């Protein structure tokens, strides 16, 4: 297995970046494979959150809203990472609202700074959990109360991420992402419960999210999105 070494983050630059974020922009901290892109799209489906499909879809692909995937002519979702086999791919909801761990010039940060000159809707920006000891801003932390089930649901993606980001899945990190973060700045989301096939378990986690951010609930469309997401995960992991 080809395991990538953990990137070195410029702490001073990271602190400056978090200080520069508008208070209405909430970082999402997550390891690879924790569905952070899908969560961003779920958050952005609420009318209180900024979403511009011409900017935020990968490669500027247009869709109606954040819960509508671009599809190929065969009605399969597109993906910039996983191709298995080459003619069939699946979308992990990639967006441009993702930072680089090297904190070089980043299109997402520039877009947010420009947006908040004249607008005020909430927004979200995805960071890797490498930033967990640096973030000085209220943030969302993604964890799973059932790491085994989450990995099994996303088997193909974990295989891919293990090859590229193997250090994510050390025993120390597995322990970290298997429970809520204790920071007073953290709002913890259990990705296992939010993406549960059980309607009641999903609803409890979703309503907790809605109440925290004071959203207008969008439960039916979010539930449909998640069930389709789970279905496609199972399909691509099988075939």
C-alpha positions as CSV (number, residue, x, y, z in Angstrom):
1,X,0.0,0.0,0.0
2,X,1.3,3.4,-0.9
3,X,0.7,5.6,2.1
4,X,1.2,9.4,1.8
5,X,3.1,11.2,4.6
6,X,1.0,13.6,6.6
7,X,1.3,17.2,5.2
8,X,3.0,19.8,7.3
9,X,0.6,22.8,7.9
10,X,1.9,26.3,8.5
11,X,0.2,27.0,11.8
12,X,0.5,30.8,11.6
13,X,-1.0,30.8,8.2
14,X,-3.8,28.5,9.3
15,X,-4.6,30.8,12.3
16,X,-4.7,33.8,10.1
17,X,-7.0,32.0,7.7
18,X,-9.5,31.1,10.4
19,X,-9.3,34.7,11.8
20,X,-10.2,36.0,8.3
21,X,-13.3,33.9,7.9
22,X,-16.6,35.7,8.2
23,X,-18.5,34.7,11.4
24,X,-21.3,33.3,9.2
25,X,-18.9,30.9,7.5
26,X,-18.5,27.6,9.5
27,X,-15.6,25.3,8.8
28,X,-16.4,21.6,8.4
29,X,-13.5,19.4,9.8
30,X,-13.5,15.8,8.6
31,X,-11.2,13.0,7.6
32,X,-11.2,11.7,4.0
33,X,-14.2,9.4,3.4
34,X,-16.5,10.9,6.0
35,X,-19.0,12.4,3.4
36,X,-18.1,16.0,4.1
37,X,-19.0,17.0,0.5
38,X,-22.4,15.4,0.8
39,X,-22.9,17.1,4.1
40,X,-22.0,20.5,2.6
41,X,-24.7,19.9,-0.1
42,X,-27.2,19.0,2.6
43,X,-26.5,22.1,4.5
44,X,-26.7,24.2,1.4
45,X,-30.1,22.9,0.5
46,X,-31.6,25.1,3.2
47,X,-32.7,28.6,2.2
48,X,-30.5,30.2,5.0
49,X,-27.4,29.0,3.2
50,X,-25.6,30.4,0.2
51,X,-25.3,28.1,-2.8
52,X,-24.3,29.1,-6.4
53,X,-24.1,26.0,-8.7
54,X,-22.1,27.9,-11.3
55,X,-19.3,28.3,-8.7
56,X,-19.6,25.4,-6.3
57,X,-20.0,22.4,-8.5
58,X,-16.8,20.7,-9.6
59,X,-15.8,22.2,-13.0
60,X,-18.7,24.5,-12.9
61,X,-21.2,21.9,-13.9
62,X,-24.7,23.4,-13.6
63,X,-27.4,21.8,-11.5
64,X,-30.7,23.1,-10.1
65,X,-29.6,23.1,-6.5
66,X,-27.1,21.5,-4.1
67,X,-29.1,18.2,-3.9
68,X,-29.2,17.7,-7.7
69,X,-26.2,15.8,-9.0
70,X,-24.9,16.3,-12.5
71,X,-25.3,13.0,-14.4
72,X,-23.9,11.3,-17.5
73,X,-26.0,10.3,-20.5
74,X,-26.4,6.9,-18.8
75,X,-27.8,8.6,-15.7
76,X,-24.9,7.8,-13.5
77,X,-23.3,10.5,-11.3
78,X,-19.9,11.9,-12.3
79,X,-16.9,11.9,-10.0
80,X,-13.5,13.5,-10.2
81,X,-11.8,10.9,-8.1
82,X,-13.2,7.4,-8.4
83,X,-13.4,5.6,-11.8
84,X,-14.4,1.9,-11.4
85,X,-14.7,0.8,-14.1
86,X,-13.7,3.7,-16.4
87,X,-17.1,4.0,-18.0
88,X,-19.0,4.1,-14.8
89,X,-18.3,6.7,-12.0
90,X,-20.1,8.0,-9.0
91,X,-20.3,11.5,-7.5
92,X,-19.1,12.1,-3.9
93,X,-20.6,15.6,-4.3
94,X,-17.3,17.3,-4.9
95,X,-17.4,21.1,-4.7
96,X,-15.0,23.9,-5.0
97,X,-15.7,24.9,-1.4
98,X,-12.7,22.8,-0.2
99,X,-9.4,24.1,1.2
100,X,-5.9,22.9,0.4
101,X,-3.9,21.6,3.3
102,X,-1.0,23.7,2.0
103,X,-3.2,26.8,2.4
104,X,-2.0,28.2,-0.9
105,X,-4.3,30.6,-2.9
106,X,-7.7,28.9,-2.7
107,X,-10.7,29.6,-4.9
108,X,-13.1,28.8,-2.1
109,X,-11.6,31.3,0.3
110,X,-11.6,34.0,-2.4
111,X,-15.2,33.3,-3.3
112,X,-16.2,33.6,0.3
113,X,-14.4,36.9,0.8
114,X,-16.1,38.4,-2.2
115,X,-19.5,37.0,-1.3
116,X,-19.4,38.5,2.2
117,X,-18.7,42.0,0.9
118,X,-22.4,42.3,-0.1
119,X,-24.3,39.2,1.3
120,X,-25.1,37.5,4.6
121,X,-26.4,34.0,4.1
122,X,-24.6,31.2,6.0
123,X,-21.8,29.3,4.3
124,X,-19.6,26.3,5.0
125,X,-16.0,25.5,4.0
126,X,-14.4,22.0,4.2
127,X,-11.1,21.4,6.0
128,X,-9.2,18.2,6.7
129,X,-9.1,17.2,10.4
130,X,-5.4,18.0,10.3
131,X,-6.6,21.4,11.4
132,X,-8.3,20.2,14.5
133,X,-5.7,21.6,16.9
134,X,-5.4,24.9,15.1
135,X,-9.0,26.0,14.4
136,X,-10.0,29.0,16.5
137,X,-13.5,29.4,15.1
138,X,-16.7,27.5,15.8
139,X,-16.7,24.5,13.5
140,X,-18.6,21.3,12.6
141,X,-16.8,18.0,13.4
142,X,-17.8,14.9,11.6
143,X,-17.5,11.6,13.5
144,X,-19.1,8.2,13.3
145,X,-20.5,6.2,16.2
146,X,-20.1,3.1,14.1
147,X,-16.8,3.2,12.2
148,X,-17.1,-0.4,11.0
149,X,-20.5,0.2,9.4
150,X,-19.4,3.5,7.9
151,X,-16.4,1.9,6.3
152,X,-18.4,-1.0,5.0
153,X,-20.9,1.4,3.4
154,X,-18.1,3.3,1.7
155,X,-15.8,0.4,1.1
156,X,-14.6,1.4,-2.4
157,X,-13.9,5.0,-1.2
158,X,-12.0,3.8,1.9
159,X,-9.9,1.6,-0.3
160,X,-9.1,4.6,-2.5
161,X,-8.5,7.0,0.4
162,X,-6.3,4.4,2.2
163,X,-4.0,4.4,-0.8
164,X,-3.8,8.2,-0.9
165,X,-4.3,9.1,2.8
166,X,-3.3,6.0,4.7
167,X,-2.3,8.0,7.8
168,X,-5.9,9.0,8.2
169,X,-6.7,5.6,9.4
170,X,-4.1,5.0,12.1
171,X,-5.5,3.6,15.4
172,X,-5.1,7.1,17.0
173,X,-7.2,8.7,14.3
174,X,-9.8,6.0,14.2
175,X,-10.3,6.6,17.9
176,X,-10.6,10.4,17.2
177,X,-13.3,10.0,14.6
178,X,-15.3,7.4,16.6
179,X,-16.6,9.9,19.1
180,X,-17.7,13.6,19.4
181,X,-15.0,16.2,19.7
182,X,-14.8,17.7,23.2
183,X,-13.9,21.3,22.0
184,X,-16.5,23.9,23.1
185,X,-16.2,25.3,19.6
186,X,-17.4,22.0,18.0
187,X,-20.8,21.1,16.8
188,X,-20.6,17.4,16.3
189,X,-22.5,15.5,13.6
190,X,-22.7,11.7,13.7
191,X,-22.4,10.8,10.0
192,X,-23.5,7.2,10.8
193,X,-26.8,8.4,12.3
194,X,-27.4,11.1,9.6
195,X,-26.9,8.6,6.9
196,X,-28.8,5.8,8.6
197,X,-31.2,3.7,6.7
198,X,-33.5,3.9,9.7
199,X,-35.9,6.9,9.2
200,X,-36.2,7.7,12.9
201,X,-32.4,7.7,13.6
202,X,-31.9,9.9,10.6
203,X,-34.6,12.3,11.6
204,X,-33.3,12.7,15.1
205,X,-29.8,13.7,13.8
206,X,-31.2,15.9,11.1
207,X,-33.5,17.8,13.4
208,X,-30.6,18.4,15.8
209,X,-28.7,19.9,12.9
210,X,-31.7,22.1,11.9
211,X,-32.2,23.3,15.4
212,X,-28.5,24.2,15.9
213,X,-28.3,26.3,12.7
214,X,-31.9,27.6,13.0
215,X,-32.7,26.2,9.5
216,X,-36.1,26.0,7.8
217,X,-36.4,22.2,7.7
218,X,-36.1,20.5,4.3
219,X,-36.4,17.0,5.6
220,X,-38.1,15.2,2.6
221,X,-35.6,16.3,0.0
222,X,-32.7,15.7,2.3
223,X,-33.9,12.2,3.1
224,X,-34.4,11.4,-0.6
225,X,-30.8,12.7,-1.3
226,X,-29.4,10.5,1.5
227,X,-31.3,7.3,0.5
228,X,-30.1,7.8,-3.1
229,X,-26.6,8.4,-1.9
230,X,-26.6,5.2,0.1
231,X,-28.0,3.3,-2.8
232,X,-25.3,4.5,-5.1
233,X,-22.6,3.7,-2.5
234,X,-23.8,0.2,-2.2
235,X,-24.0,-0.2,-6.0
236,X,-20.5,1.0,-6.7
237,X,-19.0,-1.0,-3.8
238,X,-20.7,-4.1,-5.2
239,X,-19.8,-3.7,-8.8
